[in-house]
Structure formats: structure tokens, C-alpha cells
Amino acid sequence: MNVNYLIAQEVSSFSPNEIIGGKGDVLTITGSGFGNDRGSNYVSFFGEDGNYSDATSGNRFKFLSWSNSEIKLEMPVAFSNKVKVMIGGAELTSGSVLKVMANISYRNVNPLTYNLLVDRNNLGGVTWFVHPTFWDNDEIRQAIADVVQEFRCKTGVNYVIERLHQEVPLSLDQGVHIITPDQNLEIVGYNARQWSSCILGAETFYYNETQLLQFGTDQKWYYGKGQAPDGFTKFRYVLFHEMGHSLGLGHVNEEGQSMYPTVNFLPSDNWSARDSITTAEKTAIQHFVSLSQDFSFRACGINPLTTITDCENVYGSSAHIAEGRNRTNSLIFPNPVSRNFTIKLPKTVDLSDAKILIFDYRGVLVAEEIINTTESIKTPNSLVNGIYIANLFTNNQVFTSRFVVQKD
């Protein structure tokens, strides 16, 4: 008598149960009836568009191994939901939900490539210029500084903030990272990005060139910590979300995470009272920052981010707000500057080992001079016509002012 035994096809389990998408973490799926070779079979995950990945997407995933009872692959970007293994015409679905706690957006999933962060201010990091409407309001500026400090101290990213000069247009084409209110924005917040690429030999390197963090002006904003009052939107929490995007994070559907698609009112009101990023977000961003610090590509003036030594110094060397800071519009004479300029300081100021740092309107360090006199200082050749910020550092004081270069 001939007996035909049917081999069960099922997904019995997967490990780990919580994972980060797009980071390269390995997901192991166990079960039976997968087949000894993958062929055109694939694994399907639930996506932000509300659909499971199709064969075209599924076959692009990086599969590390495939056997009749076990599949290993790098976890792609996905939303939390059940896992499906597609075997020919059969659809094998897990009994439990895979929780995707954070996602790192990528350009390509196999192998993983990203739009990385690079040194944009010649100081090893990125200077975010804060619109005067925000900067000149002590409560808003403090909220921004606190959030930037949270990201610096938790993830190591070299972000600093500076006041935006009114003359800089609010445009990605200017190459300036800006945090700004936007009266034309019809949503709560938005992260606009402009990427660039550079080719060296067979390698193409992709990086984020400019970003804007925009905030709608129609909101009733709450700038403090903790729970926002009824009817108010918590600014710090929205900034968490948009700054998370700036650091490579995409959306997730796990409630409690800053990258949940909604950022105000329910359901976000249930968790937006916190004033720190989550463990998963910290881990994901640390990975992205590490990639942005460790790449070896060198062309087109591209350099990696540098590590930070003082995570609490959110203002950096070009925007340091410390006791004894002197802000003046009359530091440099004449203004506009042509060939030479003088510095007007109180006679009591000690110029021993003094130095002047000059930044362009993007926050890029363009000149550094050691000075021991306030008289007849030659305008650095590196300065072309335009608007600049001078920061004069003495033994015990810091002076800063804006000036214009207008050469003959």
C-alpha cells in the first residue's frame, strides 16, 4: 500500500521578537516546508503604505540563508505586523506580531546604503540655524537647545545651533540647515531634505546636503516639558520627531515611539509627555551616526562627522552663549570691510593669545586669525563678498558681531 505524507508548511516562530529595520539586524524565521532553496520564494513584511511587500521588493531583501526549516535575512524597513513567507502560491503567516521598534531609511536594501551625514560646518558637524523668531524667544530657544542636547548626549551626533541671519532665504538650495516657523506649512512639522552624491572611481557616495525643520504657525504650541495642556501641541516632542528624520529615522507604527506618524493629540498624547528619546531610537541613531563618522570616502570636499567631547555644549564654538559673551554690531570697522579692518574693544580687554574665527552665513569656518592688535588687520584672502560672523576669543571674554565684506 502506498501512503502519501503531506509535509506541513508553517511559520512556527521568529527571533528576535523586537527589531530595528534597516540597520542590518538579522531576523531568523523557523518553521517547515520552506524548501531547501529559496528560488523565487521570499519573505513579506507589512509596510507604511498599508500593504505587504510584493515579490519585486521581497526578492531584493538580503537573505543570509534559506533551508526547509529556517530562514535568515537582514531586517528591512517595515511596520509591526505578522510575518509572511511566500512559497510559490502558498502564503505562510506567523501567529504572532513582529515588533519593529525603529527604522533607518536606506537608499538600497541589498547591500544597505544610506544618505549619510557629513561635516557641513568645517567643524566636524552640522550647524542648525534657528530662525530669529525662535532664537530671540528665550523659551523656544531653550526648548530647541534642550532637544539638541538630548540627541547629542544620547547618540553622539555633532549638532550645534546658531542664530539665523535674516538675509538667508528659507530654501534648501542655500545649503543652510534651518529650524524655522513656516506660515505656509499645513501640517504640524516637516523635515525637508536635499541629498547630493559624489562619484570616485566605482563608488558613489550619497549624503544629506541640506535640511530644513519646519513648524506650522497655526498650532497652539506648548514649549515646556512634560504633558502639554489640553488643546496644545508639544513643541519639544514634534522636534524630537523631525530631528529623528534628520538623523535617518523613518516612521514606525509602534505606539510610544517618537517616530509614530502622528505627533500631536491622540494617540500621541498618551506618551508625548516624556522628554527623552526611546531606547530603540537611541540605538538606531547611534548606528546611523557611527556610519556617518566612520566612512572612508574622501572626494568632493566630503569629510565624516567627528566625535564630540562635551555633549552639553549645544552652541559650539561659533555660537557659544556663555556668561561674559558680548554681542555687538560695532566690533569691526569699517563695515562693509574692503582690504583692511580694525577692531573696536574696551581698553581693558587683554589681547594676549586672542584669535578671531570668521564664519560665513552657512556657519562654515572660512578664516582663523591669531591677533595681538586691534589696528589694521588685513582682510583674509579667503573672504569673498558676502555676509560673515566674527567671533573674537580673548583670555576671558568672547565678542561676536556681523559684518559685510565688499571688496573693490
N, C-alpha and C positions, 0 to 999 in steps of 0.2 A: 504494500500500500504506500503510495507517495503522499507525503504530508508537506504542505507549503507553510513555512513560518513567515509571518509578517514582522518586519523589523520596525519597532516603534520609532516615530520621528517626533522629537520634542526638545524644547529648551527647558532644562531642569533647573539651572541656576546661572548666575554670573557673579564675577568678583572683580573689583570691589563693588559695593552697593552704592557708594557715593564717589563721584569722579569729577575731574575738570576736563572740559572739552577743549581740543586744540592745543594741548600742552605736550602731547606725546605720551600721556599715561596709557598703560596697557590695560585693556578690558579682556577678561577671559570668560568665555561663554562655554558652558558644559551642557551636554545632552546626548542625543543619539540620532542616528540617521542623517547626519550632515553630509556624508560621502567622504571618501578618502582624499579627493582632490576638489579644490574649490570650483574650477571651471568657470562657469558664468554665474555661479551662486554668490550671494552676498548677504551682508547684514544691513538691516534698515533701522534708522533711528527717527524719532519724531522731531520735526523742525519748527522753527519760529513761524513758518508760513501756515502751520496747522496740518501739514501733510507729512507722511513718512518718506524718507529718501527713496528715489526710484533706482532702477538698475544702473543708469548712467552715473549717478552720484555714488551709489554703493560700490561700484567697481573701481572707483577712484580711491577708496579708503586704503590705508596701508595695512594689509594683512600680514601678520608675522608668522602664523602657522594655521593650518587647517587639516583636521582629521575627522573621522567619523563621529567622534565624541567630544571634541574640543576645538574651539576657535580662539585665536589670539589676534587682536588688532589694536592699533593706536586709536584712541577715542577721538572722534571728530567733534566739531561743534554740533550741539544738539540741545533739545529741550528734554526735561524729565518726562519719561513715559516708559511703557513697556518696550522691550527689545524684540525685534523680529529677525528671524533667519529665513531667507528666501531660498528654497531648494526647488529649482525647476518651477512647477506650478504650485508647489506647496508653500504655505505661509506658516511658519512655526513661531508662536508668540510666547514670550515669557509670562509666568504667572505673577511676577512682582514688577515693581517700577524701579528703573534705574534713575537715581537722582543725580542730575547734572548741576553741580553747585556753582560753577563759574565757567565761562567760555573765553578763550583767547582767539580773537578773529585772525584769520590767516588769508593769504593770497592763494595758497595752494596746499592741499592736504597731504600730498604724497609726492615728494617729501614736503614736510612742513616748512613753509616760508611765510614771512610776515613783512608788513611795513613797520620797520623798527624806528625807534627814536635815535636821534643823533645829536651831537654837540651843535647847538644853534646859536649860542651866545659867546663862543670862543672862551668860555669859562668851564666847559665840560658839561653843560646842561642846557636847559630851556628857561628863558625868562618869559613869564606871563605878564603882559602889560595890562594893568587894571584901569578901566575907563575912569576918568575923573569923577563921574557921578557916583561910582562905587568907592573909589580911593579916598575921596575927600569926606566921606561919611565914615566916622570912626567905627560905628557899629558894623557896617558892611565890610570895611577893610579888615577888621578884626576877625570876622567870620571867615573871610577868604584866607587870611593868614593861618587861622586855626586848622582849616581843612588842608591847606598845602602842607602844614607841619605834620598832620596826621599821615599823609601819604609819604612824606619824606622819611619820617621816623619808622613807619611800618614797612615800607617797601624799598627804601634806599634811593628813590628816584631823585635826580638832581634838578628839581623845580625850584625857581625863585620868582618873586614878584617885584614889580616896579610900577610906578605911575605912568600911565599912557599920556603921551603928549597930544594935545588937541589936534595937531596938524596931521596925525597919522590917520588915513582913511580906514574905515571898518571894512576891510576887504582881505580875502585870502591871498590875493595877488601881491600884497605888500610884504609878505614874508614875515609878518609880525604875529606872534601868539597873543591873543587878546581875550580878556574876560570882560564882558560888556552887557549892559541892558540893551534890548532891541525892541523898539516900539512896533516894529513890523512883524515880530515873531508871534504866531498864532497859537503856539504851544508853550508849555512851562519853560522848558530848556532845550537846548540843541547844541551838539558838538559838530561843527563843520570842519572838515579836514581836506587838505590838499597834499597829495603824495607826489614824489618825484622818484626818478630812477637814474642810475649811473651804470654804464657798461665798462667793464675792464676785462679784456680777453673774452673768455667764455662765460664769465659771471655777470649777472645783472643784479644789482643791489637796489632794493626798494626801501624808501624811508618816508616818514611823515615830515613834510617841509613846513607846513603852516597849519595852525588850528585856531578856531575861534570857539569860545564857550559863551553862548548867548542865552539871555534870560528875558522872558516876556515881561512887559511892563504892566500888563493888565491884572497881575496877581496881587493878592493881599499877602505880602511877604512877611515872614517871621524870621528874624536874623539871629535869634538866640539859640541856646542849646535846649536839649530835652524835647518834650512834647510841644508841638505848635498849638496855639489856641484854636478853638473851633473856627472853621472858615478861613484859616490862614495856611499858606504853603511854606514849608520849612526850607529856607534858602540853603542852609548848610547841607541838607540831605540831597537836594537837587544837584548841588555842586559835587557831592560825592559821586552821583550817577554820571554826570557829564565828564568829570575828571577821570572816572573809571574808563569811559570810552576813549579818552585821550591817551590812556595807558594800555590800549589794546583790548579792553574787555568788551564783549558783546552782551546781548540780553540773555537772561535765563528766566524760566517760569517758576523757579523755586521761591516761594514766599519767604520773606525775611532777608533776602539778598538785596543789596543796593541796586543791582542791575536788573531787577524785575522791571518790566516795561513801563509800568506806571509809577510815578514818583510823588504824587500828592493825593490826598483824600484816601478813601478806601480802595483796595485793601492796604495800601502803603501806610496808612495811619496806624496800623497795628504794630508796625516795627520801626517807623521813621524817627521815633524819639531817641534812638541811640545816636551817639556822636563818634562812632568809630566804624571803620570798615570791618567786614566779616573775615573770619579765618580763611575761607575759600578765596575771597577776593585778594587778601594779602598774599596768599600762596601763588595765585595766578599772576598777579602784578609783579611779584618778586622774580618770577621766571621770565617775564617779558623784559623787565629792567636788566636782568642778568644777560639776556641775549643782546640788549642794546649797549651793554658795557663791554662785552667780550668778543664782538665780531672783529675779524682781521682785515676786512675790506678797507682799502685806502686808495681813493681816487676822487676826483671832483671836489676836493676840499672836505671830504667826509671823514669825520672822526667820531669815535664812540663816546657815550656818556662816561663821565668819571665818577668814582665813588665819592660820597660826601663824608665829611669828618664831624660836622656839627649839624645834626638833623633839625635842630630847633631854629636855626638861622634862616628863616624863610625869605629874608630880604636880600641875602647875598651881599657881595662886595659893592655892587653897583646901586643898591637901593637900601643900604643899611640904615635903619631908623633906630638910632641909639641916643642915649642921653648925651647932650653936647653937640648934637647934629645941628648944623646951621644951613638953612635953605635960603638962598638969596638969588635975585635976578641980576645982581650988580657985582658979581665976582670977577668977571673978565671984561677988560676994556681994550680997545673999543669993541662994540658989539653992534653990527657984524664985524667979524675978525677978517683981516686980509693976510698980511705977511707976518706980523708980529703982534703980540698982545701983552698986556700987563695984568697983574692980579692985585685986586684991592682987598687987603686984610687989615684987621686991627694990628697996631704996632706990637701988641703983647703976644701975638701968635709966634710960636717957635717953629722955624722952618727947617730945623735940623732933620735930615733924612726925610724930608717931605717928598711926596710924589703925587702926580696928578694922573688920574685914569680918565680917558675920554671914550665915551660910548656913543654910537650912532643911534638913530631913532628906533632901531630894532633891538637895542640892547647888546649889540656886538661890540666888544672891546676893540677899538681901532688904533689907540695910541696910549703909550705909558711913558711918562717922563719923570725923571728924578730932578727936583728943582731945589735951589738954595737961595733963590731971589724971586722977588715979585715983579721985577722990571725986565722989559724987553725979552720976552720968551718967544722963540721962533715957532711959528705955527707948523706942526708936523706935516711933512710932505704927504702922509697917508690920508690927510683930511681933504676931501673934495667939497665942493659947495653943498651945503645942507645944514640940517639941524643936529646939534650934539648936546650931550650932557657931560659936564665936567665934574669929577669928584676929586677934591683935594684932601689928601690924608696927611695930617701932621702928627706929632707925637701924642697929642691929647685931644684933638678935635677933628671933625670931618666937615668939609664945606662942599656944597653942591649947587650948581646952577645950570641953566640952559643958555646956550649961545648959538649963534649962526656963523658959519664960515661962508664968506663971499669973496673969493679970490679974484684978482684983476683978470 
